[in-house]
């Protein structure tokens, strides 16, 4: 796994939480942060998908989509 080093600024309370959980779970802080960000990005993907569903964008049914593929081949 490729990694990069980042220097970030966090509120003290967030750092304290990360430290506490890292000690409790016997994990590295960087692993906890990476896992938390992965979960947050999954959450954002869902929020973006929901937003796209709610946007007024014309859509076509799956049947129509596949019918158009059959006629264009």
C-alpha positions as CSV (number, residue, x, y, z in Angstrom):
1,X,0.0,0.0,0.0
2,X,1.4,3.4,-1.0
3,X,1.4,6.0,1.7
4,X,2.1,9.7,2.0
5,X,2.9,11.8,5.0
6,X,0.6,14.6,5.8
7,X,0.9,17.4,8.3
8,X,-2.6,18.4,9.4
9,X,-4.0,20.6,12.2
10,X,-6.8,19.1,14.4
11,X,-8.6,20.4,17.4
12,X,-7.1,19.1,20.6
13,X,-10.3,17.3,21.5
14,X,-10.2,15.4,18.2
15,X,-6.5,14.4,18.8
16,X,-7.4,13.3,22.3
17,X,-10.2,11.1,21.0
18,X,-7.9,9.6,18.4
19,X,-5.3,8.9,21.0
20,X,-7.8,7.4,23.4
21,X,-9.3,5.1,20.7
22,X,-5.8,4.1,19.4
23,X,-4.7,3.1,22.9
24,X,-8.0,1.3,23.6
25,X,-8.0,-0.7,20.3
26,X,-4.2,-1.1,20.2
27,X,-4.1,0.5,16.7
28,X,-1.9,3.2,15.2
29,X,-3.4,6.6,15.1
30,X,-2.8,6.8,11.4
31,X,-4.7,3.5,10.9
32,X,-7.7,4.9,12.8
33,X,-7.7,8.1,10.9
34,X,-7.4,6.3,7.5
35,X,-10.3,4.0,8.5
36,X,-12.4,6.9,9.7
37,X,-11.8,8.8,6.4
38,X,-12.7,5.7,4.3
39,X,-16.0,5.3,6.2
40,X,-16.7,9.1,5.8
41,X,-15.9,8.9,2.1
42,X,-18.4,6.0,1.8
43,X,-21.0,8.2,3.5
44,X,-20.3,11.0,1.2
45,X,-20.7,8.7,-1.8
46,X,-24.2,7.8,-0.6
47,X,-25.0,11.5,0.0
48,X,-23.9,12.4,-3.5
49,X,-25.9,9.5,-5.0
50,X,-29.0,10.7,-3.1
51,X,-28.5,14.2,-4.3
52,X,-28.2,13.1,-7.9
53,X,-31.4,11.1,-7.5
54,X,-33.2,14.2,-6.2
55,X,-31.8,16.4,-9.0
56,X,-34.2,17.3,-11.9
57,X,-32.2,15.3,-14.4
58,X,-34.0,13.4,-17.1
59,X,-33.5,9.6,-16.8
60,X,-34.4,6.7,-18.9
61,X,-35.6,3.3,-17.7
62,X,-33.3,0.4,-17.8
63,X,-35.5,-1.4,-20.3
64,X,-35.3,1.6,-22.7
65,X,-31.6,1.8,-22.2
66,X,-31.1,-1.9,-23.1
67,X,-33.6,-1.6,-26.0
68,X,-31.4,1.3,-27.4
69,X,-28.3,-0.9,-27.1
70,X,-30.0,-3.7,-29.1
71,X,-31.0,-1.3,-32.0
72,X,-27.6,0.4,-32.2
73,X,-25.5,-2.8,-32.4
